[in-house]
Amino acid sequence: MKVDRRHDIDALRVFAFSLLILYHVAMFYVADWGWHVKSSYQAEWLQFPMTFVNQWRMSLLFIISGLAVSFVWRRYTPGRFALKRLLRLLLPLVFGMAFIVAPQCYYEALGKGLIEPGFGRFMLQYLTFQDFPGDAWGGEEIIVWTWNHLWYLAYVLFYSLLLIPIAMLLDGPLRRVRSGFQALRGFWIYAVPVAVLMVYGAFIYPKFPYMSGAFLDDWYAHAMYGTFFLMGYVIGRDAGFWSELSRMRWVTLVAAVIFFALFMVRDELLPSDAFPLADRVKSLIIYSNRWLWILAVFGWGHRLLNKPKPWLTYATAAVYPWYILHQTITVVLGVHLAKLSLGPVVEPVLVLGGTIAGCFVLYEFVIRRTPVLRPLFGIAANAPPIRRAGTQPRTSPSL
């Protein structure tokens, strides 16, 4: 069965990754937040907008990834689906760790004074799996490779493979569970996911309190992001659920604003010793803020963006390679431009503009036009040329 293309999901996917790129550029400048490298021009005011989006930006990405899977799941056998996910995610991850992320590692270790200058010598040591000093770029005792911003690919791959038996159950014995979630309306669309997240906060977060990106000890992140990924898969094809999100868009937006305001003052408003359940109330505020912003984004996106746009087909194809490239371009540009003392306005403008220009040039004139490079950036080697608006395929692409 064919389904109409979900232009709003395509547009929100582009939005979510664009926000990620902007966020990582800002990480070079935000004061008091650690990162791989930092500019001397740091600004405290960036903490507010970055705190705002930081509560829901990655959760939004994972639920969008689950949505994308929901549109292609029935097109493949489980084995074929697993193979396609391995090719689309694992191949770019390994290539990215070997070559794309390496400059970030070099400049971080160089900035810490732990290695001598010379990128060629560094790459020879890096690609032959020789050890680096323990705090070179991760704080472990022995460091060889890292995935830095590409951790998302590893997590999505894990959730995709884990989804295979779960999806088979949801299509069979557990179909009533899927139908029950899709049938949620009104208050329950808010309450049920928040209740699940609060269970994670009460029982998993105390044992694994950091989202480390280290995979094996990141169980709070797996619980939360894996749940969002699964929710995306469950709701992706249900028109009634999306109509309800659109209907609720004003309510969820107003509620999200209120809960963000509460989130910003929660510690002053509710000190831990205020009353026995103060920490649980703070958890309610945190998870309500996170989920309500996602609901608002989806509701408004479905209302306003579910229509073809001339730029959307190109942007949908480009966003994955841009994601893989962007942080390395930001780091390399930032390190070199910081040496020029350009000032707190010119430098960030050039870093942001250079990141966008670098991603565009490398994608448009190198990656997209070189068949051997395309699979290394998550694009099929024999993919058809980019279509004009109005001639898109009818099913949403997988991420």
Summary of the structure (lengths in Angstrom):
residues: 399
radius of gyration: 21.7
end to end distance: 20.4
largest distance: 63.5
contacts: 1217
relative contact order: 0.16
helix: 67%
strand: 1%
